[in-house]
Amino acid sequence: MQEALKFLNENRPEGYPELMMRIGINSGEAFAGDIGCEKRMDYTVMGSTVNLASRLESAVAKAGQIVVGPRTAELIGADSLLCLPPVTLKGIEHPVTPYEVPWQDVTLNLG
């Protein structure tokens, strides 16, 4: 997603502002499905795994960063990631050690 956004920004029309995004990813169990009533039904995901991913995105990641939680780092191999200082996040009981994905070192062919 970051690489696609980079490509989009490099090819945006003159005068258009640069778009930025930050990404938080966490791995684990979550509830997923349609939540609501007959008048308003939305597909959503819920649970502590989702809450941590949301906090990583909103409180840790900066524009242009991809930040993952410790379980995701364990699954993909933390040796390829940049360990960030532990953080205390709203609604999370214990400090979390986030990891940054150095995506700018990876080149994708989008054109």
Backbone atoms as SQL, in Angstrom:
CREATE TABLE atoms (id INTEGER PRIMARY KEY, chain TEXT, resi INTEGER, resn TEXT, atom TEXT, x REAL, y REAL, z REAL);
INSERT INTO atoms VALUES
  (1, 'A', 1, 'MET', 'N', 0.828, -1.189, 0.000),
  (2, 'A', 1, 'MET', 'CA', 0.000, 0.000, 0.000),
  (3, 'A', 1, 'MET', 'C', 0.872, 1.252, 0.000),
  (4, 'A', 2, 'GLN', 'N', 1.942, 1.242, 0.805),
  (5, 'A', 2, 'GLN', 'CA', 2.824, 2.409, 0.836),
  (6, 'A', 2, 'GLN', 'C', 3.530, 2.584, -0.507),
  (7, 'A', 3, 'GLU', 'N', 3.946, 1.489, -1.106),
  (8, 'A', 3, 'GLU', 'CA', 4.630, 1.572, -2.399),
  (9, 'A', 3, 'GLU', 'C', 3.667, 2.084, -3.475),
  (10, 'A', 4, 'ALA', 'N', 2.414, 1.623, -3.443),
  (11, 'A', 4, 'ALA', 'CA', 1.418, 2.095, -4.405),
  (12, 'A', 4, 'ALA', 'C', 1.136, 3.581, -4.209),
  (13, 'A', 5, 'LEU', 'N', 1.082, 4.033, -2.951),
  (14, 'A', 5, 'LEU', 'CA', 0.861, 5.451, -2.675),
  (15, 'A', 5, 'LEU', 'C', 2.045, 6.285, -3.146),
  (16, 'A', 6, 'LYS', 'N', 3.242, 5.770, -2.952),
  (17, 'A', 6, 'LYS', 'CA', 4.442, 6.457, -3.437),
  (18, 'A', 6, 'LYS', 'C', 4.373, 6.633, -4.954),
  (19, 'A', 7, 'PHE', 'N', 3.992, 5.580, -5.660),
  (20, 'A', 7, 'PHE', 'CA', 3.852, 5.628, -7.117),
  (21, 'A', 7, 'PHE', 'C', 2.777, 6.647, -7.518),
  (22, 'A', 8, 'LEU', 'N', 1.645, 6.637, -6.805),
  (23, 'A', 8, 'LEU', 'CA', 0.561, 7.580, -7.077),
  (24, 'A', 8, 'LEU', 'C', 1.037, 9.015, -6.891),
  (25, 'A', 9, 'ASN', 'N', 1.761, 9.271, -5.802),
  (26, 'A', 9, 'ASN', 'CA', 2.269, 10.628, -5.545),
  (27, 'A', 9, 'ASN', 'C', 3.274, 11.076, -6.595),
  (28, 'A', 10, 'GLU', 'N', 4.118, 10.154, -7.036),
  (29, 'A', 10, 'GLU', 'CA', 5.112, 10.496, -8.062),
  (30, 'A', 10, 'GLU', 'C', 4.461, 10.811, -9.407),
  (31, 'A', 11, 'ASN', 'N', 3.249, 10.323, -9.617),
  (32, 'A', 11, 'ASN', 'CA', 2.561, 10.508, -10.893),
  (33, 'A', 11, 'ASN', 'C', 1.288, 11.337, -10.774),
  (34, 'A', 12, 'ARG', 'N', 1.171, 12.105, -9.685),
  (35, 'A', 12, 'ARG', 'CA', -0.036, 12.916, -9.501),
  (36, 'A', 12, 'ARG', 'C', 0.035, 14.156, -10.391),
  (37, 'A', 13, 'PRO', 'N', -1.118, 14.690, -10.766),
  (38, 'A', 13, 'PRO', 'CA', -1.150, 15.901, -11.593),
  (39, 'A', 13, 'PRO', 'C', -0.534, 17.094, -10.867),
  (40, 'A', 14, 'GLU', 'N', -0.012, 18.008, -11.630),
  (41, 'A', 14, 'GLU', 'CA', 0.589, 19.235, -11.105),
  (42, 'A', 14, 'GLU', 'C', -0.408, 19.949, -10.197),
  (43, 'A', 15, 'GLY', 'N', 0.073, 20.376, -9.028),
  (44, 'A', 15, 'GLY', 'CA', -0.757, 21.132, -8.104),
  (45, 'A', 15, 'GLY', 'C', -1.537, 20.295, -7.106),
  (46, 'A', 16, 'TYR', 'N', -1.566, 18.979, -7.286),
  (47, 'A', 16, 'TYR', 'CA', -2.271, 18.124, -6.339),
  (48, 'A', 16, 'TYR', 'C', -1.366, 17.877, -5.126),
  (49, 'A', 17, 'PRO', 'N', -1.947, 17.850, -3.918),
  (50, 'A', 17, 'PRO', 'CA', -1.121, 17.649, -2.725),
  (51, 'A', 17, 'PRO', 'C', -0.633, 16.205, -2.618),
  (52, 'A', 18, 'GLU', 'N', 0.490, 16.032, -1.935),
  (53, 'A', 18, 'GLU', 'CA', 1.015, 14.689, -1.688),
  (54, 'A', 18, 'GLU', 'C', 0.141, 14.002, -0.632),
  (55, 'A', 19, 'LEU', 'N', -0.198, 12.752, -0.869),
  (56, 'A', 19, 'LEU', 'CA', -0.982, 11.970, 0.080),
  (57, 'A', 19, 'LEU', 'C', -0.040, 11.133, 0.932),
  (58, 'A', 20, 'MET', 'N', -0.352, 11.000, 2.205),
  (59, 'A', 20, 'MET', 'CA', 0.454, 10.203, 3.125),
  (60, 'A', 20, 'MET', 'C', -0.470, 9.273, 3.905),
  (61, 'A', 21, 'MET', 'N', 0.065, 8.123, 4.337),
  (62, 'A', 21, 'MET', 'CA', -0.698, 7.238, 5.212),
  (63, 'A', 21, 'MET', 'C', 0.243, 6.530, 6.164),
  (64, 'A', 22, 'ARG', 'N', -0.315, 6.052, 7.235),
  (65, 'A', 22, 'ARG', 'CA', 0.417, 5.251, 8.207),
  (66, 'A', 22, 'ARG', 'C', -0.364, 3.961, 8.397),
  (67, 'A', 23, 'ILE', 'N', 0.354, 2.880, 8.707),
  (68, 'A', 23, 'ILE', 'CA', -0.277, 1.567, 8.789),
  (69, 'A', 23, 'ILE', 'C', 0.121, 0.893, 10.097),
  (70, 'A', 24, 'GLY', 'N', -0.860, 0.317, 10.786),
  (71, 'A', 24, 'GLY', 'CA', -0.635, -0.492, 11.982),
  (72, 'A', 24, 'GLY', 'C', -1.174, -1.881, 11.738),
  (73, 'A', 25, 'ILE', 'N', -0.358, -2.895, 12.007),
  (74, 'A', 25, 'ILE', 'CA', -0.756, -4.284, 11.768),
  (75, 'A', 25, 'ILE', 'C', -0.505, -5.092, 13.038),
  (76, 'A', 26, 'ASN', 'N', -1.462, -5.952, 13.376),
  (77, 'A', 26, 'ASN', 'CA', -1.307, -6.863, 14.493),
  (78, 'A', 26, 'ASN', 'C', -1.886, -8.216, 14.098),
  (79, 'A', 27, 'SER', 'N', -1.399, -9.270, 14.705),
  (80, 'A', 27, 'SER', 'CA', -1.853, -10.624, 14.378),
  (81, 'A', 27, 'SER', 'C', -2.466, -11.289, 15.596),
  (82, 'A', 28, 'GLY', 'N', -3.522, -12.043, 15.381),
  (83, 'A', 28, 'GLY', 'CA', -4.186, -12.761, 16.463),
  (84, 'A', 28, 'GLY', 'C', -5.641, -13.000, 16.128),
  (85, 'A', 29, 'GLU', 'N', -6.363, -13.469, 17.115),
  (86, 'A', 29, 'GLU', 'CA', -7.789, -13.759, 16.920),
  (87, 'A', 29, 'GLU', 'C', -8.611, -12.477, 16.969),
  (88, 'A', 30, 'ALA', 'N', -9.686, -12.470, 16.179),
  (89, 'A', 30, 'ALA', 'CA', -10.605, -11.333, 16.151),
  (90, 'A', 30, 'ALA', 'C', -11.978, -11.830, 15.727),
  (91, 'A', 31, 'PHE', 'N', -12.982, -11.088, 16.082),
  (92, 'A', 31, 'PHE', 'CA', -14.331, -11.367, 15.626),
  (93, 'A', 31, 'PHE', 'C', -14.563, -10.565, 14.361),
  (94, 'A', 32, 'ALA', 'N', -15.100, -11.207, 13.337),
  (95, 'A', 32, 'ALA', 'CA', -15.371, -10.516, 12.076),
  (96, 'A', 32, 'ALA', 'C', -16.762, -10.904, 11.596),
  (97, 'A', 33, 'GLY', 'N', -17.505, -9.932, 11.094),
  (98, 'A', 33, 'GLY', 'CA', -18.825, -10.234, 10.559),
  (99, 'A', 33, 'GLY', 'C', -19.703, -9.012, 10.515),
  (100, 'A', 34, 'ASP', 'N', -20.944, -9.250, 10.116),
  (101, 'A', 34, 'ASP', 'CA', -21.934, -8.181, 10.045),
  (102, 'A', 34, 'ASP', 'C', -22.448, -7.880, 11.440),
  (103, 'A', 35, 'ILE', 'N', -22.355, -6.628, 11.831),
  (104, 'A', 35, 'ILE', 'CA', -22.799, -6.179, 13.151),
  (105, 'A', 35, 'ILE', 'C', -23.841, -5.086, 12.947),
  (106, 'A', 36, 'GLY', 'N', -24.929, -5.162, 13.695),
  (107, 'A', 36, 'GLY', 'CA', -25.939, -4.118, 13.614),
  (108, 'A', 36, 'GLY', 'C', -27.333, -4.686, 13.678),
  (109, 'A', 37, 'CYS', 'N', -28.252, -3.983, 13.035),
  (110, 'A', 37, 'CYS', 'CA', -29.648, -4.406, 13.003),
  (111, 'A', 37, 'CYS', 'C', -30.160, -4.311, 11.573),
  (112, 'A', 38, 'GLU', 'N', -31.433, -4.594, 11.377),
  (113, 'A', 38, 'GLU', 'CA', -32.003, -4.597, 10.018),
  (114, 'A', 38, 'GLU', 'C', -31.830, -3.259, 9.305),
  (115, 'A', 39, 'LYS', 'N', -31.967, -2.166, 10.034),
  (116, 'A', 39, 'LYS', 'CA', -31.892, -0.845, 9.417),
  (117, 'A', 39, 'LYS', 'C', -30.458, -0.440, 9.082),
  (118, 'A', 40, 'ARG', 'N', -29.493, -0.920, 9.851),
  (119, 'A', 40, 'ARG', 'CA', -28.094, -0.551, 9.602),
  (120, 'A', 40, 'ARG', 'C', -27.193, -1.722, 9.979),
  (121, 'A', 41, 'MET', 'N', -26.590, -2.301, 8.974),
  (122, 'A', 41, 'MET', 'CA', -25.709, -3.439, 9.165),
  (123, 'A', 41, 'MET', 'C', -24.364, -3.107, 8.533),
  (124, 'A', 42, 'ASP', 'N', -23.276, -3.318, 9.280),
  (125, 'A', 42, 'ASP', 'CA', -21.932, -3.065, 8.770),
  (126, 'A', 42, 'ASP', 'C', -21.058, -4.271, 9.028),
  (127, 'A', 43, 'TYR', 'N', -20.169, -4.542, 8.092),
  (128, 'A', 43, 'TYR', 'CA', -19.157, -5.571, 8.298),
  (129, 'A', 43, 'TYR', 'C', -18.041, -4.939, 9.105),
  (130, 'A', 44, 'THR', 'N', -17.634, -5.581, 10.185),
  (131, 'A', 44, 'THR', 'CA', -16.604, -5.013, 11.041),
  (132, 'A', 44, 'THR', 'C', -15.764, -6.109, 11.676),
  (133, 'A', 45, 'VAL', 'N', -14.668, -5.708, 12.279),
  (134, 'A', 45, 'VAL', 'CA', -13.822, -6.613, 13.056),
  (135, 'A', 45, 'VAL', 'C', -13.687, -6.039, 14.451),
  (136, 'A', 46, 'MET', 'N', -13.613, -6.927, 15.464),
  (137, 'A', 46, 'MET', 'CA', -13.545, -6.477, 16.854),
  (138, 'A', 46, 'MET', 'C', -12.625, -7.392, 17.635),
  (139, 'A', 47, 'GLY', 'N', -12.118, -6.888, 18.740),
  (140, 'A', 47, 'GLY', 'CA', -11.317, -7.682, 19.653),
  (141, 'A', 47, 'GLY', 'C', -10.025, -6.977, 20.018),
  (142, 'A', 48, 'SER', 'N', -9.305, -7.535, 20.988),
  (143, 'A', 48, 'SER', 'CA', -8.075, -6.909, 21.470),
  (144, 'A', 48, 'SER', 'C', -7.001, -6.856, 20.382),
  (145, 'A', 49, 'THR', 'N', -6.992, -7.837, 19.488),
  (146, 'A', 49, 'THR', 'CA', -6.034, -7.833, 18.368),
  (147, 'A', 49, 'THR', 'C', -6.263, -6.616, 17.480),
  (148, 'A', 50, 'VAL', 'N', -7.514, -6.340, 17.195),
  (149, 'A', 50, 'VAL', 'CA', -7.885, -5.202, 16.346),
  (150, 'A', 50, 'VAL', 'C', -7.594, -3.894, 17.066),
  (151, 'A', 51, 'ASN', 'N', -7.893, -3.845, 18.368),
  (152, 'A', 51, 'ASN', 'CA', -7.629, -2.630, 19.140),
  (153, 'A', 51, 'ASN', 'C', -6.143, -2.275, 19.133),
  (154, 'A', 52, 'LEU', 'N', -5.285, -3.292, 19.286),
  (155, 'A', 52, 'LEU', 'CA', -3.848, -3.025, 19.281),
  (156, 'A', 52, 'LEU', 'C', -3.404, -2.527, 17.906),
  (157, 'A', 53, 'ALA', 'N', -3.896, -3.135, 16.854),
  (158, 'A', 53, 'ALA', 'CA', -3.552, -2.677, 15.500),
  (159, 'A', 53, 'ALA', 'C', -3.957, -1.217, 15.312),
  (160, 'A', 54, 'SER', 'N', -5.134, -0.871, 15.798),
  (161, 'A', 54, 'SER', 'CA', -5.622, 0.507, 15.693),
  (162, 'A', 54, 'SER', 'C', -4.732, 1.468, 16.465),
  (163, 'A', 55, 'ARG', 'N', -4.313, 1.089, 17.653),
  (164, 'A', 55, 'ARG', 'CA', -3.439, 1.945, 18.464),
  (165, 'A', 55, 'ARG', 'C', -2.051, 2.069, 17.832),
  (166, 'A', 56, 'LEU', 'N', -1.545, 0.997, 17.246),
  (167, 'A', 56, 'LEU', 'CA', -0.249, 1.068, 16.563),
  (168, 'A', 56, 'LEU', 'C', -0.310, 2.068, 15.416),
  (169, 'A', 57, 'GLU', 'N', -1.430, 2.063, 14.698),
  (170, 'A', 57, 'GLU', 'CA', -1.592, 2.995, 13.574),
  (171, 'A', 57, 'GLU', 'C', -1.748, 4.424, 14.064),
  (172, 'A', 58, 'SER', 'N', -2.595, 4.642, 15.060),
  (173, 'A', 58, 'SER', 'CA', -2.925, 6.013, 15.451),
  (174, 'A', 58, 'SER', 'C', -1.920, 6.654, 16.409),
  (175, 'A', 59, 'ALA', 'N', -1.255, 5.854, 17.251),
  (176, 'A', 59, 'ALA', 'CA', -0.393, 6.432, 18.278),
  (177, 'A', 59, 'ALA', 'C', 1.094, 6.187, 18.066),
  (178, 'A', 60, 'VAL', 'N', 1.456, 5.234, 17.213),
  (179, 'A', 60, 'VAL', 'CA', 2.869, 4.904, 17.038),
  (180, 'A', 60, 'VAL', 'C', 3.361, 5.262, 15.633),
  (181, 'A', 61, 'ALA', 'N', 2.668, 4.773, 14.622),
  (182, 'A', 61, 'ALA', 'CA', 3.119, 4.986, 13.238),
  (183, 'A', 61, 'ALA', 'C', 3.039, 6.458, 12.862),
  (184, 'A', 62, 'LYS', 'N', 4.051, 6.898, 12.136),
  (185, 'A', 62, 'LYS', 'CA', 4.058, 8.239, 11.561),
  (186, 'A', 62, 'LYS', 'C', 3.771, 8.107, 10.069),
  (187, 'A', 63, 'ALA', 'N', 3.453, 9.210, 9.436),
  (188, 'A', 63, 'ALA', 'CA', 3.158, 9.181, 8.001),
  (189, 'A', 63, 'ALA', 'C', 4.295, 8.492, 7.252),
  (190, 'A', 64, 'GLY', 'N', 3.941, 7.523, 6.429),
  (191, 'A', 64, 'GLY', 'CA', 4.928, 6.784, 5.655),
  (192, 'A', 64, 'GLY', 'C', 5.449, 5.535, 6.337),
  (193, 'A', 65, 'GLN', 'N', 5.029, 5.279, 7.586),
  (194, 'A', 65, 'GLN', 'CA', 5.516, 4.113, 8.320),
  (195, 'A', 65, 'GLN', 'C', 4.520, 2.966, 8.326),
  (196, 'A', 66, 'ILE', 'N', 5.067, 1.758, 8.406),
  (197, 'A', 66, 'ILE', 'CA', 4.290, 0.549, 8.661),
  (198, 'A', 66, 'ILE', 'C', 4.816, 0.012, 9.989),
  (199, 'A', 67, 'VAL', 'N', 3.928, -0.088, 10.983),
  (200, 'A', 67, 'VAL', 'CA', 4.303, -0.561, 12.308),
  (201, 'A', 67, 'VAL', 'C', 3.513, -1.827, 12.622),
  (202, 'A', 68, 'VAL', 'N', 4.201, -2.844, 13.136),
  (203, 'A', 68, 'VAL', 'CA', 3.546, -4.108, 13.476),
  (204, 'A', 68, 'VAL', 'C', 3.726, -4.397, 14.962),
  (205, 'A', 69, 'GLY', 'N', 2.801, -5.191, 15.493),
  (206, 'A', 69, 'GLY', 'CA', 2.863, -5.604, 16.883),
  (207, 'A', 69, 'GLY', 'C', 3.832, -6.761, 17.075),
  (208, 'A', 70, 'PRO', 'N', 4.100, -7.102, 18.349),
  (209, 'A', 70, 'PRO', 'CA', 5.073, -8.144, 18.640),
  (210, 'A', 70, 'PRO', 'C', 4.719, -9.512, 18.073),
  (211, 'A', 71, 'ARG', 'N', 3.445, -9.881, 18.062),
  (212, 'A', 71, 'ARG', 'CA', 3.058, -11.191, 17.510),
  (213, 'A', 71, 'ARG', 'C', 3.306, -11.240, 16.008),
  (214, 'A', 72, 'THR', 'N', 2.999, -10.176, 15.307),
  (215, 'A', 72, 'THR', 'CA', 3.257, -10.111, 13.869),
  (216, 'A', 72, 'THR', 'C', 4.755, -10.179, 13.611),
  (217, 'A', 73, 'ALA', 'N', 5.536, -9.459, 14.419),
  (218, 'A', 73, 'ALA', 'CA', 6.997, -9.485, 14.278),
  (219, 'A', 73, 'ALA', 'C', 7.523, -10.898, 14.470),
  (220, 'A', 74, 'GLU', 'N', 6.967, -11.606, 15.432),
  (221, 'A', 74, 'GLU', 'CA', 7.369, -12.993, 15.689),
  (222, 'A', 74, 'GLU', 'C', 7.049, -13.879, 14.487),
  (223, 'A', 75, 'LEU', 'N', 5.885, -13.684, 13.897),
  (224, 'A', 75, 'LEU', 'CA', 5.454, -14.504, 12.763),
  (225, 'A', 75, 'LEU', 'C', 6.275, -14.264, 11.498),
  (226, 'A', 76, 'ILE', 'N', 6.663, -13.011, 11.259),
  (227, 'A', 76, 'ILE', 'CA', 7.392, -12.708, 10.017),
  (228, 'A', 76, 'ILE', 'C', 8.902, -12.653, 10.207),
  (229, 'A', 77, 'GLY', 'N', 9.342, -12.679, 11.441),
  (230, 'A', 77, 'GLY', 'CA', 10.780, -12.651, 11.714),
  (231, 'A', 77, 'GLY', 'C', 11.251, -11.258, 12.060),
  (232, 'A', 78, 'ALA', 'N', 11.449, -11.021, 13.339),
  (233, 'A', 78, 'ALA', 'CA', 11.815, -9.685, 13.819),
  (234, 'A', 78, 'ALA', 'C', 13.185, -9.235, 13.328),
  (235, 'A', 79, 'ASP', 'N', 14.018, -10.165, 12.851),
  (236, 'A', 79, 'ASP', 'CA', 15.357, -9.788, 12.408),
  (237, 'A', 79, 'ASP', 'C', 15.334, -8.878, 11.184),
  (238, 'A', 80, 'SER', 'N', 14.231, -8.889, 10.430),
  (239, 'A', 80, 'SER', 'CA', 14.127, -8.012, 9.258),
  (240, 'A', 80, 'SER', 'C', 13.424, -6.693, 9.586),
  (241, 'A', 81, 'LEU', 'N', 13.077, -6.487, 10.865),
  (242, 'A', 81, 'LEU', 'CA', 12.327, -5.304, 11.295),
  (243, 'A', 81, 'LEU', 'C', 13.178, -4.419, 12.188),
  (244, 'A', 82, 'LEU', 'N', 12.730, -3.175, 12.366),
  (245, 'A', 82, 'LEU', 'CA', 13.395, -2.237, 13.264),
  (246, 'A', 82, 'LEU', 'C', 12.613, -2.184, 14.573),
  (247, 'A', 83, 'CYS', 'N', 13.240, -2.595, 15.657),
  (248, 'A', 83, 'CYS', 'CA', 12.588, -2.585, 16.963),
  (249, 'A', 83, 'CYS', 'C', 12.469, -1.144, 17.458),
  (250, 'A', 84, 'LEU', 'N', 11.264, -0.750, 17.831),
  (251, 'A', 84, 'LEU', 'CA', 11.009, 0.590, 18.358),
  (252, 'A', 84, 'LEU', 'C', 10.918, 0.519, 19.881),
  (253, 'A', 85, 'PRO', 'N', 11.062, 1.635, 20.572),
  (254, 'A', 85, 'PRO', 'CA', 10.957, 1.623, 22.038),
  (255, 'A', 85, 'PRO', 'C', 9.563, 1.181, 22.482),
  (256, 'A', 86, 'PRO', 'N', 9.472, 0.468, 23.613),
  (257, 'A', 86, 'PRO', 'CA', 8.159, 0.070, 24.141),
  (258, 'A', 86, 'PRO', 'C', 7.275, 1.290, 24.392),
  (259, 'A', 87, 'VAL', 'N', 5.982, 1.111, 24.190),
  (260, 'A', 87, 'VAL', 'CA', 5.020, 2.196, 24.373),
  (261, 'A', 87, 'VAL', 'C', 3.853, 1.715, 25.234),
  (262, 'A', 88, 'THR', 'N', 3.266, 2.658, 25.952),
  (263, 'A', 88, 'THR', 'CA', 2.032, 2.397, 26.682),
  (264, 'A', 88, 'THR', 'C', 0.906, 2.979, 25.846),
  (265, 'A', 89, 'LEU', 'N', -0.071, 2.152, 25.526),
  (266, 'A', 89, 'LEU', 'CA', -1.148, 2.568, 24.633),
  (267, 'A', 89, 'LEU', 'C', -2.492, 2.541, 25.354),
  (268, 'A', 90, 'LYS', 'N', -3.342, 3.472, 25.025),
  (269, 'A', 90, 'LYS', 'CA', -4.674, 3.574, 25.620),
  (270, 'A', 90, 'LYS', 'C', -5.439, 2.263, 25.400),
  (271, 'A', 91, 'GLY', 'N', -6.011, 1.738, 26.470),
  (272, 'A', 91, 'GLY', 'CA', -6.820, 0.540, 26.385),
  (273, 'A', 91, 'GLY', 'C', -6.037, -0.768, 26.332),
  (274, 'A', 92, 'ILE', 'N', -4.705, -0.691, 26.385),
  (275, 'A', 92, 'ILE', 'CA', -3.858, -1.875, 26.368),
  (276, 'A', 92, 'ILE', 'C', -3.213, -1.972, 27.752),
  (277, 'A', 93, 'GLU', 'N', -3.348, -3.123, 28.412),
  (278, 'A', 93, 'GLU', 'CA', -2.949, -3.260, 29.817),
  (279, 'A', 93, 'GLU', 'C', -1.447, -3.184, 30.077),
  (280, 'A', 94, 'HIS', 'N', -0.632, -3.602, 29.138),
  (281, 'A', 94, 'HIS', 'CA', 0.806, -3.671, 29.372),
  (282, 'A', 94, 'HIS', 'C', 1.561, -2.940, 28.263),
  (283, 'A', 95, 'PRO', 'N', 2.792, -2.503, 28.512),
  (284, 'A', 95, 'PRO', 'CA', 3.578, -1.854, 27.456),
  (285, 'A', 95, 'PRO', 'C', 3.777, -2.806, 26.271),
  (286, 'A', 96, 'VAL', 'N', 3.823, -2.237, 25.088),
  (287, 'A', 96, 'VAL', 'CA', 3.954, -3.004, 23.848),
  (288, 'A', 96, 'VAL', 'C', 5.234, -2.586, 23.138),
  (289, 'A', 97, 'THR', 'N', 5.972, -3.569, 22.635),
  (290, 'A', 97, 'THR', 'CA', 7.154, -3.271, 21.837),
  (291, 'A', 97, 'THR', 'C', 6.763, -3.350, 20.362),
  (292, 'A', 98, 'PRO', 'N', 6.639, -2.212, 19.687),
  (293, 'A', 98, 'PRO', 'CA', 6.295, -2.212, 18.267),
  (294, 'A', 98, 'PRO', 'C', 7.543, -2.370, 17.392),
  (295, 'A', 99, 'TYR', 'N', 7.334, -2.741, 16.146),
  (296, 'A', 99, 'TYR', 'CA', 8.409, -2.898, 15.176),
  (297, 'A', 99, 'TYR', 'C', 8.036, -2.157, 13.901),
  (298, 'A', 100, 'GLU', 'N', 9.022, -1.524, 13.299),
  (299, 'A', 100, 'GLU', 'CA', 8.790, -0.837, 12.022),
  (300, 'A', 100, 'GLU', 'C', 9.234, -1.736, 10.877),
  (301, 'A', 101, 'VAL', 'N', 8.415, -1.794, 9.835),
  (302, 'A', 101, 'VAL', 'CA', 8.757, -2.534, 8.621),
  (303, 'A', 101, 'VAL', 'C', 9.504, -1.571, 7.697),
  (304, 'A', 102, 'PRO', 'N', 10.768, -1.864, 7.379),
  (305, 'A', 102, 'PRO', 'CA', 11.539, -0.959, 6.501),
  (306, 'A', 102, 'PRO', 'C', 11.152, -1.173, 5.035),
  (307, 'A', 103, 'TRP', 'N', 9.949, -0.764, 4.681),
  (308, 'A', 103, 'TRP', 'CA', 9.401, -1.042, 3.346),
  (309, 'A', 103, 'TRP', 'C', 10.113, -0.280, 2.242),
  (310, 'A', 104, 'GLN', 'N', 10.751, 0.844, 2.557),
  (311, 'A', 104, 'GLN', 'CA', 11.398, 1.620, 1.505),
  (312, 'A', 104, 'GLN', 'C', 12.605, 0.891, 0.908),
  (313, 'A', 105, 'ASP', 'N', 13.095, -0.154, 1.611),
  (314, 'A', 105, 'ASP', 'CA', 14.199, -0.953, 1.093),
  (315, 'A', 105, 'ASP', 'C', 13.743, -1.978, 0.062),
  (316, 'A', 106, 'VAL', 'N', 12.416, -2.129, -0.061),
  (317, 'A', 106, 'VAL', 'CA', 11.842, -3.105, -0.979),
  (318, 'A', 106, 'VAL', 'C', 11.288, -2.367, -2.184),
  (319, 'A', 107, 'THR', 'N', 11.619, -2.829, -3.376),
  (320, 'A', 107, 'THR', 'CA', 11.114, -2.180, -4.590),
  (321, 'A', 107, 'THR', 'C', 10.120, -3.099, -5.287),
  (322, 'A', 108, 'LEU', 'N', 8.946, -2.556, -5.550),
  (323, 'A', 108, 'LEU', 'CA', 7.909, -3.286, -6.284),
  (324, 'A', 108, 'LEU', 'C', 7.748, -2.637, -7.650),
  (325, 'A', 109, 'ASN', 'N', 7.438, -3.426, -8.646),
  (326, 'A', 109, 'ASN', 'CA', 7.198, -2.893, -9.980),
  (327, 'A', 109, 'ASN', 'C', 5.700, -2.661, -10.156),
  (328, 'A', 110, 'LEU', 'N', 5.271, -1.418, -10.029),
  (329, 'A', 110, 'LEU', 'CA', 3.854, -1.086, -10.146),
  (330, 'A', 110, 'LEU', 'C', 3.518, -0.464, -11.492),
  (331, 'A', 111, 'GLY', 'N', 4.519, -0.147, -12.283),
  (332, 'A', 111, 'GLY', 'CA', 4.248, 0.535, -13.540),
  (333, 'A', 111, 'GLY', 'C', 4.331, -0.428, -14.639);
